[in-house]
Amino acid sequence: MKKLLLAVIGASLLLGAMGANATPEQDRKEVLEFYKNKFPNLKFDDYVNGALGFSADALQQYKAIMEFPPYDSEFDKGKKMWETPFKNGKKYADCGNVGKNMAGHYPYFDEKLGKVVTYEMAINSCRKANGEDEFAYSDMKTMGLLTAYSRSLSDGMKMSVKVEGAKALEAYEKGKQFFYQRRGQLSFSCGHCHMQQVGTTLRTEYLSPALGHAVHWPEFRGGDTVTTLQTRYVQCNRQVRAAPFKQGSEEYNNLEYFHSYISNGLPMQTPVFRK
């Protein structure tokens, strides 16, 4: 694992704690230290702004846009879905595993199921328990919009993902390995862009830090097009010319588990607008 990190990160401070025997909390602290040393002027909470934190002008423009978000009409569709009763008369809020102050606990490892459970999976679990068909994970007009509104009910809560038990740790480690592993014809990893080259520009955009990624999805891109975190995983894999996995796959769920854990302590902020 250390050789893998050397090839991808090129930063010796990450190698001590993020080895094979590191705990998830040691990993998280080393990631925080990495960014603190790389960007000493950024405060911890600044990372909820993603790449906008690298440009005061861009952040100011963003704040002006968010006074009248261009995605309001689409966001309202998600709200309508959330508030519309199921055929049995119950609502999503009755399930108790989604909604207000819940999103920051996802993903989590379910011992009974033996796998990582994401927020989207919890929504489908709620639907199934109430006799409704499950939504396709990749359907942005249903799952995407519903998730955008539902996760917004947790705005302000701190990301609080737990890794407890041997099987949960195994899933976390698989997600960490995915993050740092080269793939595709371009032989890039997630870590190349979002650790090693973070803060530099690709074409006209800053490469965003991995720290804080997980707290602000889904995003609305280019106006009113909703994009979930795992949709972005698919897009990133295609950009490095790697065959993407299916959204909701074990590979992406484990990646999201690791990706979310390292942002523990940051406030949730959903949705956001990106160009």
C-alpha positions in Angstrom: 0.0 0.0 0.0 2.9 2.4 0.7 4.3 1.9 -2.7 0.9 2.6 -4.2 0.6 5.9 -2.2 4.1 6.9 -3.2 3.3 6.6 -6.9 0.0 8.4 -6.6 0.5 11.0 -3.9 4.2 11.8 -3.8 3.8 13.2 -0.3 5.8 11.5 2.4 3.6 12.8 5.2 0.8 10.5 4.1 2.8 7.4 4.2 3.2 6.9 7.9 -0.4 6.6 9.0 -2.0 5.6 5.7 -0.2 2.3 5.5 -1.7 -1.2 5.8 -2.0 -1.0 9.5 -3.4 2.5 9.8 -6.8 3.0 11.4 -9.5 5.0 9.5 -9.1 7.8 12.0 -5.3 7.9 11.4 -6.0 8.1 7.7 -8.4 11.0 8.2 -6.0 12.9 10.4 -3.2 12.5 7.8 -5.4 13.7 5.1 -6.3 16.8 7.2 -2.6 17.4 7.8 -1.8 17.0 4.1 -4.3 19.7 3.1 -3.3 21.9 6.1 0.3 21.9 4.9 -0.6 22.3 1.2 -3.1 25.1 1.8 -2.3 26.8 5.1 -4.6 29.7 4.4 -7.7 27.5 4.2 -9.7 26.7 7.3 -11.2 23.3 7.9 -14.8 24.5 7.2 -13.7 26.1 4.0 -13.5 22.7 2.4 -17.3 22.6 2.1 -16.8 25.0 -0.9 -14.7 22.6 -2.9 -12.6 24.1 -5.6 -14.3 27.5 -5.0 -12.0 27.8 -1.9 -9.1 28.5 -4.2 -10.6 31.6 -5.8 -12.1 34.5 -3.8 -13.7 35.8 -7.0 -15.3 32.5 -7.9 -16.6 32.1 -4.4 -18.2 35.5 -4.4 -19.8 34.9 -7.8 -21.1 31.6 -6.4 -22.7 33.2 -3.4 -24.4 35.8 -5.7 -25.8 33.0 -7.8 -27.1 31.1 -4.8 -29.3 34.0 -3.8 -31.5 32.9 -6.6 -30.4 29.3 -7.4 -31.0 28.4 -11.1 -32.1 24.9 -10.0 -35.1 25.9 -7.9 -37.8 24.5 -10.2 -36.0 21.1 -10.3 -35.3 21.1 -6.6 -39.0 21.7 -6.0 -39.8 18.5 -7.9 -37.7 16.6 -5.4 -39.6 18.3 -2.5 -42.9 17.3 -4.1 -41.8 13.7 -4.3 -40.7 13.7 -0.7 -44.0 15.1 0.5 -46.3 13.0 -1.6 -47.7 10.0 0.4 -47.1 6.4 -0.8 -50.2 4.4 -1.8 -50.5 3.2 1.8 -50.7 6.8 3.1 -47.3 6.9 4.7 -44.4 9.2 3.7 -40.6 9.0 3.5 -40.3 10.7 6.8 -42.1 7.8 8.4 -39.3 5.5 7.6 -36.9 7.1 10.0 -33.8 6.2 8.1 -33.8 9.1 5.7 -34.6 12.8 6.0 -33.8 15.3 8.7 -30.3 15.0 10.2 -29.8 11.5 8.7 -27.7 12.0 5.6 -24.4 12.7 7.5 -24.5 9.1 8.9 -24.3 7.6 5.4 -22.7 5.5 4.1 -22.6 2.9 6.9 -21.7 -0.7 7.0 -24.7 -3.0 7.7 -23.6 -6.1 9.5 -26.7 -8.1 8.7 -26.5 -7.3 5.0 -22.7 -7.6 5.0 -22.2 -4.6 2.9 -22.0 -0.8 2.7 -25.4 1.0 2.6 -25.6 4.4 0.9 -28.3 7.0 1.3 -29.8 6.1 -2.0 -30.1 2.5 -0.9 -31.9 3.7 2.2 -34.4 5.6 0.1 -35.1 2.5 -1.9 -35.4 0.4 1.3 -38.0 2.9 2.5 -39.9 2.7 -0.8 -39.8 -1.1 -0.8 -41.0 -1.3 2.8 -44.0 0.8 1.8 -44.9 -1.3 -1.3 -43.4 1.0 -3.9 -41.0 0.1 -6.7 -37.4 1.0 -6.2 -35.9 3.9 -8.2 -33.0 3.2 -10.5 -29.8 4.4 -8.8 -28.8 6.3 -11.9 -32.2 8.0 -12.6 -31.6 11.6 -11.9 -35.2 12.6 -12.5 -36.3 10.4 -9.6 -33.5 9.2 -7.4 -31.3 12.3 -8.1 -33.9 14.9 -7.4 -35.4 13.1 -4.4 -31.9 12.6 -2.9 -31.1 16.3 -3.5 -34.1 17.5 -1.5 -34.0 14.8 1.2 -30.3 15.3 1.9 -30.9 19.1 2.2 -32.9 18.3 5.3 -29.6 17.5 7.0 -27.9 20.8 6.1 -25.6 21.9 8.9 -25.2 18.5 10.6 -21.7 17.2 10.7 -20.6 14.3 8.6 -20.4 11.4 11.0 -19.5 8.2 9.2 -18.4 5.2 11.3 -16.2 2.3 10.6 -16.7 -0.3 13.3 -15.9 -4.0 13.1 -13.6 -6.1 10.9 -16.0 -6.4 7.9 -16.6 -2.6 7.9 -12.9 -2.0 8.0 -12.4 -4.4 5.1 -15.0 -2.4 3.0 -13.3 0.9 4.0 -9.9 -0.4 3.0 -11.3 -1.5 -0.4 -12.6 2.0 -0.9 -9.3 3.5 0.1 -7.5 1.2 -2.4 -9.9 2.2 -5.1 -9.2 5.9 -4.4 -5.4 5.5 -4.8 -5.3 2.9 -7.6 -4.4 3.9 -11.1 -6.9 2.9 -13.8 -7.9 3.5 -17.4 -5.8 4.2 -20.5 -4.6 7.4 -18.9 -3.5 5.6 -15.7 -4.9 8.1 -13.3 -6.3 7.5 -9.8 -8.7 9.7 -7.8 -5.7 10.7 -5.8 -3.9 12.1 -8.8 -6.4 14.9 -9.3 -7.8 15.4 -5.8 -4.6 15.0 -3.8 -1.4 15.2 -5.8 -2.6 17.9 -8.3 -5.3 19.5 -6.1 -5.5 23.2 -6.5 -4.0 23.3 -10.0 -6.1 24.0 -13.0 -7.3 21.6 -15.6 -8.4 23.6 -18.7 -10.1 26.5 -16.9 -11.1 24.7 -13.6 -9.3 24.1 -10.3 -9.0 20.5 -9.3 -11.0 20.1 -6.1 -9.9 18.6 -2.8 -11.2 15.2 -1.8 -11.7 16.6 1.6 -15.3 18.0 1.6 -16.4 16.3 -1.6 -18.9 14.1 0.1 -20.8 16.7 2.1 -22.3 18.7 -0.8 -23.8 16.1 -3.2 -26.0 16.0 -5.2 -24.9 19.0 -7.2 -26.8 20.9 -9.9 -24.4 21.4 -12.8 -24.8 24.0 -15.5 -28.1 25.2 -14.2 -30.7 22.5 -13.4 -28.9 19.2 -14.2 -28.7 17.2 -11.0 -25.6 15.0 -10.5 -25.0 12.6 -7.6 -21.7 11.6 -6.2 -21.7 8.2 -7.9 -22.7 9.8 -11.2 -19.5 11.8 -10.8 -17.6 8.6 -10.2 -18.8 7.3 -13.5 -17.9 10.5 -15.3 -14.4 10.6 -13.8 -13.7 7.0 -14.7 -14.8 7.7 -18.3 -12.5 10.8 -18.4 -9.5 8.6 -17.6 -10.8 6.1 -20.2 -11.6 3.4 -17.7 -14.7 1.3 -17.9 -17.0 2.7 -15.1 -18.8 0.5 -12.6 -22.5 0.5 -12.2 -23.9 3.1 -9.7 -24.7 1.3 -6.5 -22.0 -1.3 -7.1 -19.9 -2.7 -4.3 -16.8 -0.9 -5.8 -18.5 2.6 -5.8 -20.2 2.0 -2.5 -16.9 1.2 -0.8 -15.2 4.2 -2.5 -18.0 6.4 -1.2 -17.5 4.9 2.3 -13.8 5.9 2.4 -14.5 9.2 0.5 -17.1 10.2 3.1 -15.2 9.1 6.2 -12.3 11.4 5.5 -14.8 14.4 5.5 -16.1 13.6 9.0 -16.7 16.8 11.0 -17.5 19.0 8.1 -21.1 20.4 7.8 -23.5 19.0 5.3 -24.5 21.5 2.6 -26.9 20.2 -0.1 -27.5 21.0 -2.9 -24.9 23.2 -4.5 -24.5 24.7 -8.0 -21.4 24.1 -10.1 -20.8 25.2 -13.7 
